[in-house]
Amino acid sequence: MQRTNETLARNLVTWLMAISSLMALVAMLAESATAQRPRPGRSADNPKVKVGEFAPDFELPKLTFKTDADGKHIGVISETDTVKLSSFRGKKPVCMIMSSYT
């Protein structure tokens, strides 16, 4: 019974940390969205992409995941296969997530 309570407590702490991190991320995104800081060379009145317009098309190498000899999942960037943003037009929503581990 002791081990079960410790496991439950550990899981609860993990979930609370995940939820608080998510709430902090949402707060940061909301703050940056309301700040509306234009990029250098652009003004708030003259953005490169206006509301309702398509995003500029771009092409990126495909990222695939493989398992190495130790059983760890690793990402492999293709040198030949690419994916184009416009290839998703009219098919499904696209969400770009950019993050840093530093």
C-alpha positions in Angstrom: 0.0 0.0 0.0 2.9 2.3 0.8 4.4 1.9 -2.7 1.0 2.5 -4.4 0.6 5.8 -2.5 4.1 6.9 -3.4 3.5 6.0 -7.0 0.2 7.9 -7.0 1.8 10.9 -5.4 4.7 10.9 -7.9 2.3 10.6 -10.8 0.2 13.5 -9.4 3.3 15.7 -9.1 4.3 14.9 -12.6 0.8 15.8 -14.0 0.7 19.0 -11.9 4.1 20.0 -13.3 3.0 19.3 -16.9 -0.2 21.3 -16.4 1.6 24.2 -14.9 4.2 24.2 -17.7 1.4 24.1 -20.3 -0.4 27.0 -18.5 2.9 29.0 -18.5 3.3 28.3 -22.2 -0.2 29.5 -23.0 0.3 32.7 -20.9 3.6 33.4 -22.8 1.9 32.9 -26.2 -1.0 35.1 -25.2 1.4 37.8 -24.0 3.4 37.7 -27.2 0.2 37.7 -29.4 -1.1 40.9 -27.7 2.3 42.6 -27.8 2.3 42.6 -31.6 6.0 43.4 -32.0 6.7 43.8 -35.7 9.8 42.3 -37.1 12.6 44.6 -38.3 11.7 46.0 -41.7 8.0 45.4 -41.2 5.4 47.6 -39.5 2.2 46.6 -37.9 0.3 48.3 -40.7 2.3 46.5 -43.5 2.9 42.9 -42.6 4.3 40.4 -45.2 1.2 38.2 -44.9 -2.2 39.7 -44.2 -5.1 38.0 -42.5 -6.9 35.7 -44.9 -3.9 35.2 -47.3 -2.0 32.0 -47.8 1.3 31.6 -46.0 4.4 31.8 -48.3 5.2 28.4 -49.7 8.4 26.6 -48.6 10.0 23.2 -48.9 11.8 21.3 -46.1 13.6 18.0 -45.9 11.5 15.1 -44.4 12.3 14.0 -40.9 11.8 10.3 -40.2 12.3 8.4 -37.0 14.2 5.1 -36.8 15.4 2.9 -33.9 19.2 2.5 -33.4 21.0 -0.6 -32.2 20.4 0.4 -28.6 16.6 0.7 -29.1 16.6 4.5 -28.9 14.4 6.5 -31.4 16.4 8.9 -33.5 15.4 11.5 -36.0 16.9 11.2 -39.5 16.8 14.2 -41.9 16.4 13.0 -45.5 18.8 14.3 -48.1 16.5 13.6 -51.0 12.8 13.5 -49.7 11.2 16.9 -49.1 7.8 18.1 -48.1 6.2 21.4 -49.4 3.7 23.4 -47.4 1.5 23.9 -50.5 1.1 20.1 -50.8 -1.2 20.3 -47.7 -3.5 23.0 -49.1 -7.1 21.9 -48.9 -6.2 18.6 -47.3 -5.7 19.0 -43.5 -4.7 21.6 -41.0 -0.9 22.2 -40.6 0.6 23.2 -37.2 4.2 24.2 -37.0 5.9 23.7 -33.7 9.3 25.2 -33.2 11.0 24.7 -29.9 14.4 24.8 -28.3 16.0 22.6 -25.7 18.3 25.4 -24.4 
